[in-house]
């Protein structure tokens, strides 16, 4: 368990038991615009960040670089308001659907994926 993950998190035990945290005590959180399906960004949460997200209506992440919690938009004004949170079948990823106000990416783009396409061969069903 990482230093970031609270030993006595207020996250309900039945939720925490279903999650599969990595070696640093984190789980990936994919953030998606609730009404368009647009994938906005990927962040990391520990049990406490998820608890804050589930109970505050705003998305909170654990910053791996700064080693602290950060609530999206507190300094930039580009807030994320929670609409729903789901975990995947393995419990090792979260899907956080939000109403994004402003840019989701710290570079100022709408999503962290804008203009960052990689060359890829397009697959076809008969391949």
C-alpha positions, -999 to +999 in steps of 0.1 A: +000+000+000+014+034-010+018+064+013-009+080-007-035+054+001-052+059+034-052+029+057-085+039+071-101+053+039-137+062+042-143+043+009-169+016+017-151-018+022-173-035-004-161-011-030-124-011-019-124-050-019-135-051-056-107-028-067-073-040-078-048-014-069-013-014-085+020-016-065+017+021-057-018+017-044-034+034-074-060+026-100-063+042-135-093+065-139-104+072-175-124+104-177-151+108-203-175+136-212-209+122-201-231+134-230-207+130-260-186+100-250-154+120-257-125+105-238-109+135-220-079+122-199-065+095-177-056+101-141-048+080-111-068+075-079-061+058-046-089+048-022-090+083-007-091+101-041-120+078-052-138+084-019-135+122-024-147+119-060-177+098-050-188+120-022-180+156-034-193+157-069-159+168-082-131+147-095-100+142-073-068+125-084-036+114-067-006+132-084+022+108-089+046+136-097+037+159-068+027+131-043-005+149-033-042+150-040-055+175-066-090+183-074-094+190-111-100+227-118-090+242-084-062+261-099-071+262-136-109+267-133-114+238-157-136+217-135-149+182-138-184+176-123-191+139-117-221+124-135-212+087-128-184+064-118-180+027-128-153+001-124-143-024-150-148-061-147-113-067-132-115-037-108-083-023-121-097+007-140-124+033-134-146+051-159-155+086-145-182+103-166-181+140-161-194+174-173-161+190-183-159+228-180-131+242-201-100+222-212-093+188-196-056+188-205-030+208-187-017+219-222-050+238-227-066+213-252-101+200-248-087+164-243-053+150-235-056+131-268-062+161-292-036+162-320-016+133-307-026+105-331-001+078-338+002+061-372-016+027-371-027+001-396-064+001-397-078-034-391-107-050-409-131-078-398-118-102-425-081-098-414 
